[in-house]
Amino acid sequence: MSNELIINSTQSGSRIALLRDKSLLEIHHDNNDTKFTVGDIYLGTVKKLVPGLNAAFIDIGYEKDAFLHYLDLGPNVLSLIKYINLTNGKEHAPKMNNFVMEPEINKLGKITEVFKVNQKILVQIVKEPISTKGPRLSCELSLAGRYVVLVPFANAVNISKKITDHAERKRLLKIVSSIKPENFGVIIRTVAEGISVEEIDRDMRDLLEKWRQGTELLRIAKPRQKIIGEMNRTNSILRDLLNESFDSIVVDDKDVFEDIKTYIQTIAPEKEKIVKLYTGKAKIFEAYGIEKQLKTLFGKTVSLPNGGYIIIEHTEALHVIDVNSGNKSNAEEDQESTALKVNLAAAEEIARQLRLRDMGGIIVIDFIDMRKPEHRKAVYDHIKLIMKTDRAKHTILPLSKFGLMQITRQRVRPEVNIVTQETCPTCNGTGKVGPTLAIADMIEQNIEYLLSKQNEKNIRVLLHPYLYAYFTAGFPSLQWKWFFKYFRWVKLIKDSSLALTDYKFATGDGDFIETRTEKEIHLEENENEQDEEE
């Protein structure tokens, strides 16, 4: 099983695709202007207390105040408040090893016993703004590293439940307890299994330095200011996922390539060689078949291997997935066998879709009815097994007698939604288009303008594969006719991310050229005709 990370850099940020055996498993967008991401720590201000909800609304700079429930305060929130009061606006931040902790709060207490309106408080984002809701916050701060998670104002050492070996758990507990700083709790992550004390210690020191820099900023910080930022999406994915099964990380931008290589050297030097710079002529997502998968996997209907399909519907409260057999019904001996086979295939695709679209909340799946209890259990066990690798927390309930399965999946950021139905570039959604053959004339007129009047030397035209086939078919093809006419070669490049009748012009350096519209061409032709008449 191979794992690849493909990173496409754009002007607005990066697109990150995780492939497993060449099949798209996750897609992420890392925008340069992204704010309020999970893990960011802000200095907020208490704007409103709501005793009925036992919660507070905190101003951290988002258009809507963020939500903080009493249960998300953490037991040591009084120590956090004390630390903020001793640090913000002061010359020096108190050292944590000399800091005297306050008593823990009552688990059944009231929000009004802890906060006052206009009070400053350090908060961490645990759920990004979704739909009409603002961010959700926690006062139980944590800094995630590769092997450990550092928890200020705590003392416990916890180990991931996925580490099952008793001797290894005992070793890690002994190591971390001996190097753990005062007034910090530690969570040992699954990837720490088998790791040396030197690497764990280095990871913890990096997190301590991150905390120290944050406390220095806290001294002079104003409300709404970010105190500690989570690393970018690319590095956080590498931190959480990078393991022995990773085969390659391919990047199409030299600066991003150097950044990732430097980060890999820090967290896993032995993996440095898997980072590669893509230098191909086609777009990286095109070369790896990702664009095609994006177009086919994000529609309302998703096909299953060897027949069958699922339909995915989204509502405000939940997601509904319907499983259908399609033409699969003729492939098996009886209806029960057909239902089982289609349901097992659907379970696999649904688990993939949940990760791919990052669907969260309540998911209800309507499987094809199966009479035998052992078949219903087989589908339940299968989807549980596949979703073991899902990083989001989830709960799966067995199929009901109506054939329905309920899943709850952690939702911390907006669902990934890629529109696969394209607006016609010719009619702009009106439903009326001109003759499609006229597209060749439009492209040729732009070529003539760029070569004859703009004196461009190297022209590249990005086209949908159908248009590419039309312009390159036969001999002499239209592409060769342009060469014989203008004595300059116009390079054509297939790009399936473009709409059928859409196209783009670019220079040899890759810079896009603004082309003339049909209206501008007609206006120029009319002006030329008027000049000739005069």
C-alpha positions in Angstrom: 0.0 0.0 0.0 1.6 3.3 -1.1 0.9 6.7 0.2 1.7 9.9 -1.8 1.2 13.5 -1.0 0.8 15.8 -4.1 1.0 19.5 -3.5 -0.1 22.0 -6.1 0.9 25.6 -5.3 -1.4 28.4 -6.5 -1.4 32.2 -6.0 -4.0 31.9 -3.2 -2.2 29.0 -1.4 -1.9 25.3 -1.9 -4.0 22.3 -2.9 -2.9 19.1 -1.1 -4.0 15.7 -2.2 -3.3 12.5 -0.3 -3.3 9.4 -2.6 -3.4 5.8 -1.5 -2.5 3.4 -4.2 -3.1 6.2 -6.7 -6.6 6.7 -5.4 -7.6 10.1 -4.0 -8.2 9.8 -0.2 -8.1 13.4 1.1 -8.1 16.8 -0.5 -7.1 20.0 1.5 -6.9 23.6 0.6 -4.2 25.6 2.5 -5.1 29.3 1.7 -2.6 32.0 2.5 -5.3 34.3 4.1 -6.9 31.5 6.2 -7.7 32.7 9.7 -9.3 31.0 12.7 -7.9 27.5 12.0 -8.1 24.6 14.4 -5.2 24.9 16.9 -4.8 28.6 16.8 -4.6 30.4 20.2 -6.0 33.9 20.5 -6.3 36.5 23.2 -10.1 36.9 23.4 -12.5 39.1 25.3 -15.6 37.9 27.1 -18.5 39.7 25.3 -21.5 37.9 26.7 -22.4 35.4 29.4 -25.4 33.1 28.8 -26.3 31.3 32.1 -29.1 29.4 30.4 -26.5 27.7 28.1 -23.8 27.8 30.8 -21.6 29.3 28.1 -19.8 32.5 27.1 -19.4 34.3 23.7 -15.8 35.4 23.1 -14.6 38.1 20.7 -11.5 36.9 18.9 -11.9 39.1 15.8 -14.3 36.9 13.7 -17.5 38.5 12.4 -19.5 36.5 14.9 -18.4 35.9 18.5 -17.0 32.5 19.2 -18.7 30.0 21.5 -17.2 28.7 24.7 -19.1 26.2 26.9 -18.3 25.7 30.6 -17.3 22.0 29.9 -14.6 23.3 27.5 -13.0 25.5 30.1 -10.8 22.7 31.5 -10.2 22.0 35.2 -7.3 24.5 35.4 -8.9 27.6 33.8 -8.4 29.6 37.0 -4.6 29.0 36.7 -4.8 30.2 33.1 -6.7 33.3 34.1 -4.1 34.0 36.8 -1.2 33.5 34.3 -2.8 36.0 31.8 -3.2 38.6 34.6 0.5 38.2 35.6 1.7 38.4 32.0 -0.4 40.7 29.8 0.8 44.2 29.9 3.7 43.3 32.2 7.5 43.5 31.7 8.2 39.8 32.2 6.2 36.6 31.8 6.3 34.3 34.9 8.3 31.1 34.5 6.1 28.0 34.5 8.3 26.0 36.9 7.8 28.7 39.6 4.1 29.3 38.9 1.7 28.4 41.7 -1.3 26.7 40.4 -4.9 27.6 41.4 -7.4 25.0 42.6 -9.4 23.1 39.9 -12.9 24.4 39.1 -16.1 22.4 39.9 -17.2 20.2 37.0 -20.8 21.2 37.7 -20.1 24.9 38.2 -21.5 27.9 36.4 -19.9 30.1 33.8 -20.7 33.2 35.8 -18.5 31.9 38.6 -15.5 32.0 36.3 -15.9 34.9 33.9 -16.9 38.5 33.9 -17.9 40.6 30.9 -14.9 42.3 29.2 -12.5 39.9 30.8 -9.4 38.8 28.8 -8.9 35.1 28.2 -6.6 32.8 26.2 -8.7 30.5 24.0 -7.9 27.8 21.4 -10.0 27.1 18.4 -11.3 23.5 18.4 -13.9 24.0 15.5 -13.6 26.4 12.6 -16.5 28.7 11.6 -19.0 26.5 9.8 -22.1 27.8 7.9 -23.8 30.4 10.1 -21.9 29.5 13.3 -18.8 31.2 14.6 -15.7 29.3 15.9 -16.0 26.9 18.9 -13.3 27.5 21.6 -11.6 25.7 24.5 -9.5 27.1 27.4 -7.8 23.7 27.7 -4.8 24.7 25.6 -2.6 22.2 23.9 0.5 22.4 21.6 0.8 19.4 19.2 4.2 18.1 18.2 5.2 15.0 16.2 5.5 12.6 19.1 3.8 14.4 22.1 1.2 17.0 22.8 2.1 19.6 25.5 -0.7 20.7 27.8 0.1 23.9 29.9 -1.4 24.1 33.4 -1.7 20.3 33.8 0.5 17.6 35.3 -0.9 14.3 33.9 0.9 12.0 31.4 -1.4 10.2 29.1 -0.6 7.6 26.4 -2.5 7.0 23.2 -4.8 4.0 23.5 -3.6 2.7 20.1 -0.3 1.8 21.8 -1.3 -1.6 23.1 2.1 -3.1 24.1 2.3 -3.0 27.9 6.1 -2.9 28.0 6.2 0.0 25.5 3.6 1.9 27.4 5.6 1.5 30.6 8.8 2.7 28.8 7.2 5.8 27.3 5.5 6.7 30.6 8.9 6.4 32.4 10.7 8.5 29.7 8.2 11.3 29.5 7.7 11.5 33.3 11.4 12.0 33.7 11.7 14.8 31.2 8.3 16.5 31.6 8.6 20.2 32.6 6.8 21.4 35.8 3.2 22.5 35.3 2.9 20.9 31.9 0.9 17.8 31.1 1.9 15.5 28.2 -0.1 13.3 25.8 2.1 10.7 24.1 1.0 10.2 20.5 0.7 6.9 18.7 3.7 7.6 16.4 6.0 7.8 19.5 5.9 4.0 19.7 9.5 2.8 19.5 11.0 6.3 19.3 14.2 7.1 21.3 14.2 9.4 24.3 16.4 11.9 22.4 13.8 12.4 19.7 11.0 12.7 22.2 13.0 15.2 24.2 13.8 17.3 21.1 10.1 17.4 20.2 9.2 18.5 23.7 11.8 21.2 23.7 10.5 22.6 20.4 7.0 22.8 21.9 8.3 24.5 25.0 10.1 27.1 22.8 6.8 27.7 21.0 5.1 28.3 24.3 7.8 30.6 25.4 7.5 32.7 22.2 3.8 32.8 22.7 4.0 34.1 26.3 6.5 36.8 25.2 3.9 37.9 22.6 1.2 37.7 25.3 2.9 40.4 27.3 2.3 43.1 24.6 -0.7 41.5 22.9 -4.0 43.3 22.3 -7.4 41.6 22.4 -8.3 39.7 19.1 -4.5 39.0 18.5 -3.3 35.6 17.6 -0.8 34.4 20.2 0.3 31.0 19.0 -0.6 29.8 15.4 -1.0 26.3 14.2 1.5 25.4 11.4 0.2 25.4 7.9 -2.1 22.6 6.6 0.7 21.0 4.6 3.1 20.6 7.6 0.4 19.6 10.0 -0.6 16.8 7.6 3.0 15.7 7.4 3.4 15.8 11.2 0.3 13.7 11.7 0.5 11.2 8.8 4.2 10.8 7.9 5.2 7.2 8.5 7.0 4.2 6.9 4.2 3.7 4.4 4.8 7.1 2.7 6.5 6.7 -0.7 6.8 10.2 -2.0 5.9 13.9 -1.5 5.7 15.7 -4.8 5.7 19.5 -5.0 5.5 21.8 -8.0 6.9 24.9 -6.4 10.6 25.3 -5.6 10.0 27.5 -2.5 7.4 25.1 -1.0 9.8 22.2 -1.9 12.6 23.8 0.2 10.2 24.5 3.1 8.9 21.0 3.2 12.4 19.5 2.9 13.6 21.6 5.8 10.6 20.5 7.9 11.1 16.9 7.0 14.7 17.2 8.1 13.5 18.4 11.5 10.8 15.7 12.1 12.0 12.7 10.2 15.5 13.1 8.6 15.4 9.6 7.2 12.4 10.6 5.0 14.1 13.5 3.3 14.7 11.6 0.1 11.0 11.1 -0.6 10.5 14.8 -1.2 10.6 15.5 -4.9 10.2 18.6 -7.1 7.9 18.2 -10.0 9.2 19.7 -13.2 6.8 18.2 -15.8 5.1 20.3 -18.4 1.5 19.3 -17.6 -0.1 20.5 -14.4 0.8 18.3 -11.4 -2.8 17.4 -10.6 -3.4 16.6 -14.3 -0.2 14.4 -14.5 -1.3 12.4 -11.4 -4.9 12.0 -12.5 -6.2 14.0 -9.6 -8.3 16.5 -11.6 -10.2 13.7 -13.2 -10.9 12.0 -9.8 -12.1 15.4 -8.3 -14.6 15.7 -11.2 -15.9 12.2 -10.7 -15.9 11.9 -6.9 -17.6 15.1 -5.8 -20.9 14.8 -7.6 -24.2 14.0 -6.0 -24.0 10.5 -7.5 -20.8 8.4 -7.1 -20.4 5.1 -9.0 -19.2 1.9 -7.3 -16.7 -0.6 -8.9 -18.4 -3.3 -10.9 -21.8 -1.6 -10.9 -24.0 0.1 -8.2 -23.9 3.7 -7.1 -24.5 5.9 -4.0 -26.4 9.1 -3.8 -25.2 11.7 -1.3 -27.6 14.4 -0.1 -26.7 17.2 2.4 -29.1 19.0 4.8 -28.6 21.5 7.5 -28.9 18.8 10.2 -27.3 15.7 8.6 -26.0 13.9 5.6 -28.0 11.2 3.9 -26.4 8.5 1.7 -28.5 6.1 -0.4 -27.1 2.8 -1.7 -28.4 1.5 -5.0 -27.5 -1.7 -6.9 -27.8 -0.3 -10.4 -27.0 -2.9 -13.1 -25.4 -5.1 -10.4 -28.7 -6.9 -9.8 -28.1 -9.3 -12.7 -24.6 -10.3 -11.6 -25.4 -12.5 -8.6 -27.6 -15.6 -8.2 -30.1 -14.1 -5.7 -31.1 -10.8 -4.3 -29.5 -11.4 -0.9 -26.1 -12.0 -2.5 -26.5 -9.0 -4.7 -27.4 -6.8 -1.7 -24.4 -8.0 0.4 -21.9 -7.5 -2.4 -23.1 -4.0 -3.3 -23.4 -3.0 0.4 -19.8 -4.1 1.1 -18.5 -2.1 -1.9 -20.6 0.9 -0.9 -19.3 0.7 2.7 -15.7 1.0 1.3 -16.6 4.0 -0.9 -18.6 5.7 1.8 -15.7 5.5 4.2 -13.5 7.1 1.5 -16.1 9.8 0.8 -16.4 10.8 4.5 -12.6 11.5 4.5 -12.5 13.0 1.1 -15.3 15.5 1.7 -14.5 15.8 5.4 -18.2 15.2 6.2 -19.0 15.6 9.8 -22.0 15.6 12.2 -24.7 12.9 11.7 -24.5 10.6 8.6 -27.4 8.3 7.9 -26.8 5.5 5.3 -29.6 3.6 3.7 -28.1 0.3 2.7 -29.9 -2.2 0.4 -32.1 -4.4 2.7 -30.6 -7.6 3.8 -32.6 -10.3 5.6 -29.8 -12.3 7.2 -28.4 -10.9 10.5 -24.9 -12.2 9.6 -24.9 -10.1 6.4 -25.9 -7.0 8.3 -23.1 -7.6 10.8 -20.6 -8.2 7.9 -21.3 -4.8 6.5 -21.1 -3.2 10.0 -17.7 -4.9 10.7 -16.4 -4.0 7.2 -17.1 -0.2 7.6 -15.7 -0.2 11.1 -12.5 -1.9 9.9 -12.0 0.6 7.0 -12.7 3.7 9.1 -10.0 2.7 11.7 -7.5 4.8 9.7 -9.8 7.8 9.8 -8.2 10.5 11.9 -11.5 12.2 12.8 -13.2 10.8 15.9 -16.3 8.8 14.9 -19.0 6.5 16.3 -20.7 3.8 14.1 -24.0 2.1 15.1 -25.0 -1.3 13.7 -27.6 -1.5 11.0 -31.2 -1.2 12.2 -34.0 -3.6 11.0 -34.8 -1.0 8.3 -31.3 -1.2 6.9 -30.2 2.2 8.2 -26.7 2.8 9.6 -26.0 5.9 11.7 -22.5 7.5 12.0 -21.4 10.5 13.9 -18.1 12.0 12.8 -16.1 14.8 14.3 -16.6 18.1 12.4 -13.9 20.7 13.1 -13.8 22.6 9.8 -16.2 23.3 6.9 -17.0 20.3 4.6 -14.9 20.2 1.4 -17.3 20.9 -1.5 -16.1 21.0 -5.1 -18.7 22.0 -7.7 -18.5 19.4 -10.5 -21.4 20.9 -12.6 -19.7 23.7 -14.6 -21.4 26.9 -15.8 -21.2 27.0 -19.6 -18.4 29.5 -20.4 -20.1 30.5 -23.7 -23.7 31.2 -22.4 -22.8 31.9 -18.7 -25.7 29.7 -17.6 -28.4 31.2 -19.8 -28.8 27.9 -21.7 -28.2 29.4 -25.1 -24.9 29.0 -26.9 -23.4 30.1 -30.2 -22.0 27.5 -32.7 -19.3 25.5 -31.0 -17.2 25.5 -34.3 -16.8 29.2 -33.8 -14.4 28.5 -31.0 -11.7 27.7 -33.5 -12.1 31.1 -35.1 -12.0 32.8 -31.7 -8.7 31.0 -30.8 -7.2 31.7 -34.2 -8.1 35.4 -34.1 -6.5 35.7 -30.7 -3.4 33.9 -32.0 -3.2 36.3 -34.9 -3.5 39.3 -32.6 -0.8 38.0 -30.2 1.7 37.0 -32.9 1.1 39.8 -35.3 0.3 42.8 -33.1 1.6 41.9 -29.7 4.7 40.2 -31.1 4.5 37.3 -28.6 7.2 34.7 -29.4 6.2 31.6 -27.4 2.5 31.0 -27.0 0.9 28.1 -25.1 -2.9 27.4 -25.3 -4.5 25.4 -22.5 -7.5 23.5 -23.7 -10.0 20.9 -22.7 -8.9 17.4 -24.0 -11.8 17.4 -26.5 -10.7 20.7 -28.0 -7.1 19.5 -28.0 -8.1 16.5 -30.0 -10.0 18.7 -32.5 -7.1 21.0 -33.1 -4.4 18.3 -33.4 -6.4 15.7 -35.5 -5.2 14.9 -39.0 -2.5 16.3 -41.1 -2.2 19.1 -41.7 -4.0 19.7 -38.4 -5.3 23.2 -37.4 -2.2 23.5 -35.3 0.1 22.9 -38.3 -2.0 25.3 -40.4 -1.3 28.0 -37.8 2.5 27.2 -38.1 2.4 27.5 -41.9 0.5 30.7 -41.7 2.4 32.6 -38.9 5.8 30.6 -39.0 5.6 30.2 -35.2 4.7 27.1 -33.3 1.7 27.4 -31.0 2.0 24.8 -28.3 -1.3 23.2 -27.2 -1.7 21.7 -23.7 -4.5 19.4 -22.4 -6.2 20.6 -19.2 -9.3 18.7 -18.1 -9.9 21.3 -15.3 -11.2 23.7 -18.0 -14.7 23.6 -19.3 -15.4 22.1 -22.7 -15.3 25.3 -24.7 -13.0 27.2 -22.5 -9.3 28.0 -23.1 -6.4 30.0 -21.7 -3.4 31.6 -23.4 0.0 31.7 -21.6 3.5 32.7 -22.3 6.5 30.4 -22.4 7.2 31.4 -18.8 3.8 30.3 -17.7 2.2 33.7 -17.3 -1.4 33.9 -18.4 -2.2 36.3 -21.3 -5.5 38.3 -21.3 -7.3 37.4 -24.5 -9.9 39.4 -26.4 -13.5 38.5 -26.2 -15.8 37.9 -29.2 -17.4 41.3 -28.6 -14.0 43.1 -28.7 -13.0 41.3 -31.9 -16.3 42.4 -33.6 -15.8 46.0 -32.4 -12.3 46.1 -33.9 -13.5 44.6 -37.2 -16.3 47.2 -37.4 -13.8 50.0 -36.7 -11.5 48.7 -39.5 -14.4 48.5 -41.9 -15.4 52.1 -41.1 -11.8 53.3 -41.6 -11.7 51.6 -45.0 -15.0 53.3 -46.1 -13.7 56.7 -45.0 
